[in-house]
Amino acid sequence: MTRSTERELRNAQDVVAADLDHICSDLREVFAAMAGRNVLISGGAGFLGYYLVQSLLAWNRSTAAPERIRVAVYDNYLRGIPDWLTALQGQDSLSLARHDISEPLPAETADFQYIVHAASVASPTYYRKFPIQTMDANVNGLRNLLEYAVRQQGTGRPVEGFLFFSSSEIYGDPSAANIPTPETYHGNVSCTGPRACYDESKRYGETLCVNFAQQHGIPVKSARPFNNYGPGLKITDRRVLPDFARDILENRDIVMLSDGSPTRTFCYVADAITGYYRTLVKGRSGEAYNIGVEEPEISIADIAEKTAAIARTLFGYTGKVVRRTSNDAVYLTDNPNRRCPVLRKARNELGYSPAIALDEGLKRSLLWYRDNQCAEEA
């Protein structure tokens, strides 16, 4: 994880341009395989949709018209249409539809050769606030799309690739013997705790995928993201790095609502996107793939200090890291102590190779947040 950009990055526009160059370069073969196809991205207005959508459109700009990838976004837009997506409206290869994926698909649904199901609440603060809606998107929404794929088999225009966004949360809190964690680990998860609406619906979603692959031959695969961060993740999302960024940009102390001892590996979103599209096109049907980085496994306290140090260089930040106790009595309930993936399967089967080092990813994120400080609640 030593490679980085040689371009001098000064603002969000530079960051996004560098990230899209990185994604399109890494995925040249994958995007070429998708040429001329129709792609549906459910939840395309969200965090991961930010680059899932923009990377395909960036690819199209250097591609002849018949080979362009046509992108449709389905989203319920409960928080409105984000500015970045509004700015893309009118492009020939992009269509936007207001639709709650947990409801039956529109009667006029087009033929899609690729489907990416990314519609879900992923922030613990918000999926605990909206537990039933979270489960509906992960289960009913997924079922709607899988049934669509079954129907398409009889039309002569079958679905060629289907990606379900699962989560590393399906592993729960693994024992030390199961960290780093391979896809073969079955998990240590509460089915009734405050995170269960998310964790268990993702687990059930994977069960749906496996059985639709086995019973109907649907080419569906699951991706298990490990702590993605970066552009597109709203500063109001209430996960640790957006919270750190908000404190930094207001030049106040970074507040941790724990002792900072839990450890994670953090994967910059541009690298993660390459893994997701590789899973969509190259993954084996019915299989799940860890997507993230293997190192460094870093404590929340240490990444807070690292982020603050980078902010001092970038912005002259003068705050410090402080610890407080959350007013939420179950804030840390079922929170995993460690999270780190084994990526052997993704590397060997997909050619996945994350390249953006943590310091570089944090720098890019802070530059992007400086220019994107206004966002509706996530």
N, C-alpha and C positions, 0 to 999 in steps of 0.2 A: 504493500500500500504506500509506495513512495512516489508514484507518478502524480503530476499535478499540471496545471495550466502554466504556460509561459506568458500568457497574455496578462497585462496589468489590469486588474479589476478595480474600478473606482465606484461603481454604483450598481443598482439592481439590473439595469439594462445590460451592462457588461456581464454580470453574473449569469443571467438567463441565456444570453448569446453563447457564452462559453459552455454552459451546461447542455444546451441543445446541440452544439457542435460535438460534444463528447458522446451524447446519446446516439446521434445519427451515425457517427463514425463507428462506434462499437456495434451498432445494429444494422450495418449496411446489408449484410446477407439476409438477416431476418426480415427487414422491411422489403427487400427485393422479393422475398417469397410471398409477401402480402400484397404485391402490386396488383392494382385493379380491383381489389376486393372491397367489400363493405364491412365496416367495423362498428359495432355498438359498444359504447362505454356507459354503463349505468353508474350513476354517481359521479359523472364526469366533471361536475362543478366543484368537487372537493379537493382535498390536499393532493392525493395521488393523481387525480384527473388533470391537475395543473400541467404536469409534464407528459402524462399519457396522451393528452390531446395535442399539446403544442409540439411534441416531438414528431408526430405523424404529419402535422401541417408543415413543419420545417422541412421534413423529407420531401414533401410534395413540391416545395418551391424549386427544387433542382431536378424535378422529374417530369417527363413528358406527360401530357394530359391523360392518355389512355392508361398509363401505369400508376397514376396517383391513387392513393388510398383514401376512400371516402369514409368520413367519420360522422357518426351520429351520437349525440349525447342525450341520454335520458336522465332527468334529475327532477325531484319535486321542488327544488329552489325555495325551500322553506325560509332560507335566509336571503332570498333574492338571488339574482344572477350576478356573480362576481364581476368586477370591472374587467379583469383580464379576459373573461369569456365574452363579455359584451363587445370588447374591442375586436374579437375575431368574427363576429356575426357578419354575414354577407359573403364569406369566402365560399367559392363554388364547392369545395370538398367537405364542408362542414354543415351539419344540420343540428338544430337544438329543439328539444321537445320537453315540455313540462309534463312529467309523468312520475307518479309514485310507483316504484318497481314492485312494491308489495301488492299492488292491484293488478288485475289482468292486463296483459299487454294491449295497446291500442289495436283496433281492427285493421288499421292501415299499416301495421308494422311491415317494414321492408324486408327483403332478403338479406340476411347478414351471414357472411362467411366466418367472421370472427366475433366473439362476444367476450367482453371483459366485465365481470360483475364486481364493481368497486363501491356499490352503494351501501354504506353502513356508517353508523356513528362509531368512531374509534377512540375518542378521548374519554378516559374514565369518568371525568367530571360530568360529561354530557350523556354517556350511555347509562350512567346510574340515574340520571334525571329522566331519561326516556327509555326505560328498559324494554317495554313492549314493542315500541317502534323499532328498537335495535334488533330484537329477535325477529320481527316481521321482515325486515329487509334481508337479514342473513338466511332466513329459512323460506318464507313465502316468496320473496323476490327471487331467490335462487331457483326455487321450484318452478316459478313461472317461466324463467329463461330456459331451464332444462327441458320443460315440456315443449317450448317453442322449438328447441333443437330437435326433439323427437319428431315433431310435425314436419320439419324441414327435410327430413330424410326421404319423404315420399314425393318431394317436389322436383328432384333432380338438381337442387341447389342447396346441398347439405352444408351444415356448419362444419368448418374445417379445423377450428380451434376454439376452445372455451376455457377461460381462466376465472377461477373463483378466488377472491382474496380472503384467505383464512387469516391466521394470526399466530405469532409465536406464543400468544397467551394460551393456546390450546395445551401447552405443556404444563401450565400452572407453575408451581414452585418445585423444580426438580431437585433431587438429592445431589450431593456433591459428586457422586459417582456417575451422574448423568449430565454433567457439565464439563466441556461443551456438549451440546445436545444434538443428537442425530434425529433424523426423521422417524427412526424406528422406535423412539421412546414414546410410550403410551400416555404419559402425563400424570400429574398429581394435582387434580383440579376439584374445587368445590362446586357442587351443582346447585347450591342454595345461597352462596355468599353474595356480597355486593357487586362482584364482577361477573357473576355467573351468567347474567343475561347476554353478555358479550362472548365470554369464553365458551359456554356450552352451545350457543347457537352457531358459533364457528365450527365447533367439533361436529355437531349434527350436520352442518352444511357439507363438511368433508365426507360424511357418511353418505349423504345424498349423491355427491359427485361420484364416489366409488361405485355405488350401485347403478347409477345411470350409465356409467361407463361399461359396467359388466353386463347389464340387462339390455341396454339399447345401443351400445357401441358409440356413445357420445364421446368425442375427443376432449373430455374435460379434465383439467388439471388444477391443483390447488397450490397457491403460493403462501408461504408462512413468513411474513415480514418480521424482521428484528429491528425495532426502534429506528424507523426512518425519520429523518429530519431534513429541514432545508426549505427552499422556496416553495410556496404554495401552502405551507402549514401556517394557518392564520396566527397572528400574534395574540389572538384571544382564545386560542385552542385550549389553554390550561394544562398543556403538557410542559415538562420541565424546561426545554430549550426555548420555546416561545415566551414562557414566563421570565426566564433569565434575560431574554432580549428586551422585553418590556421594561424590566427594572433598569437595565443598562441604558436604554435610550431615554429614560427619564432621569438618568444619573442619580439613581437611588441605590441603596444596598440591595444585592441579590438575596432574596429570601428563600431558604429551603425549609419546607414543612416536614422535615425528618432529620435524623442524625447524618444523613448523606452516605450511609454505609452500603446500601444496595449497589450492585454493579451491573453494568450493561455494556454491550457493544453497540455503537451508534453508526448507522449506515446513511451516508449522504444520499439524498433522494435521486440525484442523477445516476448514480451507480445502481440504486434499487430498480429504477425504471428499466435499465438494460436487462436485469434479471427477470423482471415480470414479462417483458415481451419475449425473451428467450423461452420462458416457461410456456407461454401461450403457443408458440410456434413449434418448439423443439421438444417440449416435455412429453412424457409418456402418459397415455390416457389412464385416469384413475390414480395417478401418483401425486404426491405432495413434495414440494421442494422448499427448503430453507433458503431465504434470500436476505442477506445482510452482510456483515463483515465479522471476521473471526478475532480481530484484534484492533486496537487494545480493548481489553475488558476493563472498564474504568468505573470508579465509584461516582455517584452523583455529586459528592463533595468535591472530588477532583475535577470533574468536568465543569462544575461551577467555577472553580478557581481558574481553570484553563480558559474558559469563555471570558471571564473578567480580564485576564491578562491580555488576550487578543483585543478586547474592546479598549483597553488602555492604549495600545499601539494605534488602533484605527481611529478612535474618537477622543482620546484623552480622558477616558472614563475614570472617575475618582472614587467609586463606591467599593464596598467590600462584601464578602459573603457572610451572611448571618443565619442562624438557625432559630426557628420558632416552631411552636406546636400548632397543628391545624385545629380549627374549631370543629371540624368534622370528625366525630368520634370513630368512624370506620374508614377514615382516609387511607390508612395503611393496611387494612384488612385484606388478606390474600395477595398482598403485593409481593411478587417474587424477590428473593434475596439476590439471586444471580440470574443473568440471562446472557448466553453466548452460544452461537450455533456451530454445528459441524456443517461445512459447505462442500464436502467432498462430492456429494451427489450432484449438486448444481454445477460444480466445476467440470466434472467428468462427463455428464450427460448433456449439459446445456452450453458449455463453454463460457460459463459465467466467471467474470474476473473483475471484481471491484477495484477501482484505481485511485479514488480521491481520498487522500489522507485526512484524518480527523481535524487537524489544525486548519487545513485548507477548507474543509467543509464548513467549519465554524466561522471562518472569515467570510466565506461567500454568504452564509446565512445571515450574519450580522449586517453585511452590506445590503442584502435584500430587505431585511426588516427595517433598516433605517429609512428606506424609500417606500415601505408598505406598513406604516404604523396605524393606519386607519382600517379597521375591519369590524364587521358586525360580529356579535358573539357567535362562537362556533357551535 
